Amino acid sequence: MSNSISILLIEDDIVDQMSFTALIESEKLPYQVQIAGSVAEARQLLTTCVVDLVITDYQLPDGTSFELFDILKDKLVIFATGAGDEETAAKALHLGVRDYLIKDPERKYLKLLAHRVDSVMSQWHSEQALMESEERYRELFEGASDLIQGVAIDGSILFVNRAWREAFGYSEEEVRGLKLMDIIDPSSLSHCMEAFHRVVHGSPARNIEAVFRTREGGRIILEGNANCHFVDGKPASTRAIFRDITEKKRAEEALRLANEELKRALDEVKQLQGLLPICMYCKKIRDDDDDWQEVETYVRQRTEAKFTHGVCPHCLEEWKAAFDSGQPTFGAHTI
């Protein structure tokens, strides 16, 4: 609250004006006061001056203070009226005044005035602080990149933020008619209902992963946490914060498929690696069991290779020479 409060006193009674001024001086109240004695004067001052608070009598020479309520609607107002006219005070409260005083002939009501002014100003500053806090919350809420939602116990969507609306494709007006069942993909319905049941019974859900449906029928995958808001010990609503992991899941699936394809390729291509112990004479190869196998057998057991047989030109010449010489064998083979 500032050290000085600017007050407009709308009062036509000279004695009341003087009494109010005397009260400020005697109590050393931090008020800067301007006085209007009629509806016309008050209207002029209200259009040309900035005031923190208005204290107004009901009955004025040229009308009533109700005629000023078009210009007083955004002001802090304390209403004063005579004894026995509480109905008028009630009407003033209905129109938006912050407090009222019942004037008495001895002007004892003035003793309450400073307390009422402090009370009204304190309440107003508290409201301003709350509004600023709520505004900051709304900015954080609407500016968050995560998807935030609130759901009633009956499944009605209570609130969502801008990121949620953009991800699902709904307008603010359309969200008001949505139910949780409208946005859950059938593949995740049982899983989500089980999580919802746990949450409303007091067990926060961590790292929930589920598939949801957008307004146009697209599928998005969300991951996040949810908890329950209780009122008087009873579940009132659930609140959840999600992240869109659709692209992450697509990348993981693409990687999985690529790995499977690579594994299939590796399974189809078996390679012989390392040193092969081969006989320098018969060309047999020693296997892991210390047995000696023909090259064809060894390779066939360890690869998908298949052998076809022919004769190279060098061996063909040797074969012909052996045949012409009448030798019964060629190398290890009978001719």
C-alpha positions in Angstrom: 0.0 0.0 0.0 1.3 3.5 -0.8 2.0 6.0 2.0 -0.6 8.3 0.8 -4.2 7.5 -0.3 -6.0 9.8 -2.7 -9.7 10.0 -1.6 -12.6 11.7 -3.2 -15.3 12.6 -0.7 -18.7 13.1 -2.3 -20.7 14.9 0.5 -23.0 18.0 0.4 -23.2 18.4 4.2 -20.7 21.1 5.2 -20.5 19.8 8.8 -19.7 16.3 7.5 -17.1 17.7 5.2 -15.4 19.6 8.0 -15.7 16.7 10.4 -14.0 14.4 7.9 -11.2 17.0 7.3 -10.7 17.4 11.1 -10.5 13.7 11.6 -7.7 13.4 9.0 -5.7 16.2 10.7 -6.2 14.9 14.3 -5.4 11.3 13.5 -2.6 12.3 11.0 -4.1 10.0 8.4 -2.2 9.6 5.1 -5.1 10.9 3.0 -5.1 13.4 0.2 -8.7 14.5 0.0 -10.8 16.2 -2.7 -14.4 17.1 -1.9 -17.4 17.2 -4.3 -20.7 18.5 -3.1 -22.9 17.3 -5.9 -23.3 14.7 -8.6 -22.1 17.2 -11.2 -19.0 18.2 -9.3 -18.2 14.5 -8.6 -18.5 13.6 -12.2 -16.2 16.4 -13.3 -13.6 15.4 -10.7 -13.8 11.7 -11.6 -13.2 12.4 -15.2 -10.2 14.7 -14.6 -8.5 13.3 -11.5 -7.1 10.0 -10.4 -8.2 8.8 -7.0 -7.6 5.6 -5.1 -10.9 5.5 -3.3 -14.3 7.2 -3.2 -16.4 7.9 -0.1 -19.9 8.9 -1.2 -23.1 10.0 0.5 -26.3 8.7 -1.1 -28.5 11.7 -1.3 -27.0 14.8 -3.0 -28.5 18.1 -4.1 -28.8 17.2 -7.7 -29.6 13.5 -7.5 -28.2 10.4 -5.8 -24.8 8.8 -6.0 -26.3 5.9 -7.9 -26.2 8.2 -10.9 -22.5 8.1 -10.7 -22.2 4.3 -10.8 -21.5 4.2 -14.5 -18.2 6.0 -13.8 -17.7 4.4 -10.3 -17.9 0.8 -11.5 -14.1 0.4 -11.6 -13.4 2.4 -8.5 -13.1 1.4 -4.8 -16.2 2.9 -3.2 -17.4 3.2 0.4 -21.0 4.1 0.5 -22.6 6.2 3.3 -26.3 6.5 4.0 -28.6 7.5 6.8 -29.9 5.3 9.6 -32.9 3.3 8.6 -31.9 3.1 5.0 -30.0 -0.1 5.1 -32.0 -1.3 2.0 -30.3 1.4 0.0 -26.9 0.3 1.3 -27.6 -3.3 0.3 -28.5 -2.2 -3.2 -25.2 -0.3 -3.3 -23.3 -3.4 -2.3 -25.1 -5.3 -5.1 -23.8 -2.6 -7.5 -20.3 -3.2 -6.5 -19.3 -0.9 -3.6 -16.7 -2.3 -1.3 -18.2 -1.3 2.1 -20.8 0.9 3.6 -21.4 3.1 6.7 -24.6 4.1 8.4 -24.4 7.8 9.2 -25.7 8.9 12.6 -26.5 12.4 13.9 -23.6 12.4 16.3 -21.2 11.5 13.4 -19.8 8.6 15.4 -19.5 6.7 12.1 -16.4 8.8 11.3 -14.5 6.9 14.0 -15.0 3.7 11.9 -13.9 5.4 8.6 -10.2 5.0 8.9 -10.5 1.3 9.7 -12.9 0.8 6.7 -10.6 2.7 4.4 -7.6 0.6 5.5 -9.6 -2.6 5.2 -10.8 -1.8 1.6 -7.4 -0.8 0.5 -5.8 -3.9 2.0 -8.3 -6.1 0.4 -7.8 -4.5 -2.9 -4.0 -4.9 -2.8 -4.4 -8.5 -1.9 -6.7 -9.0 -4.9 -4.1 -7.3 -7.1 -1.4 -9.5 -5.8 -3.6 -12.6 -6.4 -4.4 -11.4 -9.9 -0.7 -10.9 -10.7 0.0 -14.4 -9.4 -2.8 -15.9 -11.4 -1.6 -14.0 -14.5 1.9 -15.4 -14.0 0.5 -18.9 -13.6 -1.6 -18.5 -16.7 1.5 -17.4 -18.7 3.4 -20.4 -17.4 0.5 -22.7 -18.0 -0.2 -21.5 -21.6 3.5 -21.1 -22.5 4.5 -24.6 -21.4 5.7 -26.9 -24.1 4.3 -30.0 -22.3 0.7 -31.0 -22.6 -1.3 -30.2 -19.5 -4.8 -31.4 -18.8 -7.3 -31.5 -15.9 -10.1 -34.1 -15.9 -13.1 -34.4 -13.7 -14.0 -37.6 -11.9 -16.7 -38.2 -14.5 -14.2 -38.0 -17.3 -15.0 -34.5 -18.5 -12.1 -32.4 -19.6 -11.9 -29.4 -17.2 -8.9 -27.5 -18.6 -6.0 -27.9 -21.1 -3.2 -25.6 -22.2 -2.3 -24.3 -25.6 0.3 -27.0 -26.3 -2.4 -29.6 -25.7 -4.9 -27.9 -28.0 -2.4 -27.6 -30.7 -1.3 -31.3 -30.4 -4.9 -32.6 -30.5 -6.3 -30.0 -32.9 -9.2 -28.7 -30.7 -10.3 -25.2 -30.1 -11.0 -23.9 -26.6 -14.7 -24.1 -27.2 -14.5 -27.7 -28.5 -12.5 -28.8 -25.4 -15.4 -27.9 -23.1 -17.5 -30.7 -24.5 -14.8 -33.4 -24.5 -14.6 -36.5 -22.3 -11.5 -38.5 -21.6 -12.9 -41.4 -23.6 -13.1 -39.2 -26.7 -9.4 -38.8 -26.9 -8.0 -42.2 -25.9 -7.1 -44.6 -28.7 -8.9 -48.0 -28.3 -5.5 -49.7 -28.0 -4.7 -47.8 -24.8 -8.2 -47.7 -23.3 -7.8 -50.5 -20.8 -4.4 -49.3 -19.7 -5.6 -45.7 -19.3 -8.7 -46.6 -17.3 -6.6 -48.7 -14.9 -4.2 -45.8 -14.4 -7.1 -43.3 -13.9 -8.6 -45.7 -11.2 -5.2 -45.8 -9.4 -4.9 -42.0 -9.5 -8.3 -41.2 -8.1 -7.6 -43.6 -5.2 -4.5 -41.6 -4.3 -1.7 -43.3 -6.1 0.1 -40.9 -8.5 0.9 -42.5 -11.9 4.4 -42.1 -13.1 5.7 -42.4 -16.7 2.3 -43.3 -18.2 2.6 -44.1 -21.9 -0.5 -44.3 -24.0 -1.8 -43.7 -27.5 -4.4 -40.9 -28.0 -6.6 -39.7 -30.9 -6.5 -36.2 -32.3 -9.5 -34.4 -33.6 -8.8 -35.5 -37.1 -8.3 -39.1 -36.1 -4.5 -39.1 -36.0 -2.6 -41.1 -33.4 -0.2 -39.5 -31.0 1.8 -41.2 -28.3 2.2 -39.4 -25.0 4.2 -40.1 -21.9 3.8 -38.3 -18.5 2.7 -38.2 -14.9 -0.8 -37.8 -13.3 -2.1 -37.2 -9.8 -5.4 -36.4 -8.1 -6.7 -33.2 -6.5 -8.8 -33.9 -3.4 -11.4 -31.7 -1.7 -12.5 -32.6 1.8 -10.8 -35.9 1.4 -12.7 -36.8 -1.7 -11.2 -37.0 -5.3 -12.3 -33.9 -7.3 -10.2 -34.0 -10.4 -7.0 -35.5 -11.9 -4.2 -33.4 -13.3 -1.6 -34.7 -15.8 1.4 -33.4 -17.7 2.4 -35.2 -20.8 5.2 -35.1 -23.5 4.6 -36.0 -27.1 6.9 -38.9 -27.8 5.4 -39.8 -31.2 8.5 -39.0 -33.2 10.7 -40.6 -30.6 8.7 -43.8 -30.9 8.8 -43.7 -34.7 12.6 -43.3 -34.6 12.9 -46.2 -32.1 10.7 -48.4 -34.4 12.7 -47.5 -37.5 15.9 -48.4 -35.6 14.4 -51.7 -34.5 13.4 -52.6 -38.0 16.8 -51.6 -39.3 18.5 -53.8 -36.7 16.3 -56.7 -37.6 17.1 -56.2 -41.3 20.8 -56.1 -40.5 20.6 -59.2 -38.4 18.8 -61.0 -41.2 21.5 -59.9 -43.6 24.3 -61.1 -41.2 22.5 -64.4 -40.7 22.4 -64.9 -44.5 26.1 -64.0 -45.0 28.4 -66.2 -42.9 32.0 -65.4 -43.3 35.1 -67.4 -42.6 37.5 -65.4 -40.5 40.9 -65.9 -38.9 43.6 -68.5 -39.7 42.6 -71.8 -41.3 44.9 -74.8 -40.5 45.1 -76.5 -43.9 47.3 -79.5 -44.8 49.9 -78.4 -47.3 49.6 -81.8 -49.1 46.0 -83.0 -49.1 44.5 -79.6 -48.5 42.2 -80.8 -45.8 41.3 -78.3 -43.0 41.4 -79.0 -39.3 38.2 -78.0 -37.5 37.5 -77.1 -33.9 37.2 -80.7 -32.9 40.7 -81.5 -34.3 39.2 -83.4 -37.2 40.4 -83.0 -40.7 37.8 -82.3 -43.3 37.7 -81.7 -47.0 37.7 -78.1 -48.0 34.2 -78.5 -49.5 32.8 -80.0 -46.3 34.4 -77.4 -44.1 33.1 -74.5 -46.1 29.7 -75.9 -46.7 29.1 -76.4 -42.9 30.1 -72.8 -42.1 28.6 -70.9 -45.0 25.7 -70.9 -47.4 28.0 -71.5 -50.3 27.3 -74.4 -52.6 30.0 -76.0 -54.8 29.9 -76.8 -58.5 32.7 -78.9 -60.0 34.7 -78.4 -63.1 38.4 -78.8 -64.2 40.8 -75.9 -64.5 42.9 -75.7 -67.7 46.1 -76.7 -65.8 44.5 -79.8 -64.3 42.9 -80.6 -67.6 46.4 -80.7 -69.3 47.7 -82.9 -66.5 44.7 -85.2 -66.8 45.2 -85.5 -70.6 48.9 -86.3 -70.1 48.2 -88.9 -67.5 45.5 -90.5 -69.7 47.9 -90.5 -72.7 50.6 -92.1 -70.6 48.3 -94.8 -69.5 48.5 -94.0 -65.8 45.5 -95.3 -63.9 45.3 -92.3 -61.6 45.6 -88.5 -61.6 46.6 -87.0 -58.3 44.3 -88.5 -55.7 41.6 -89.4 -58.2 41.1 -92.5 -60.3 40.9 -91.7 -64.0 
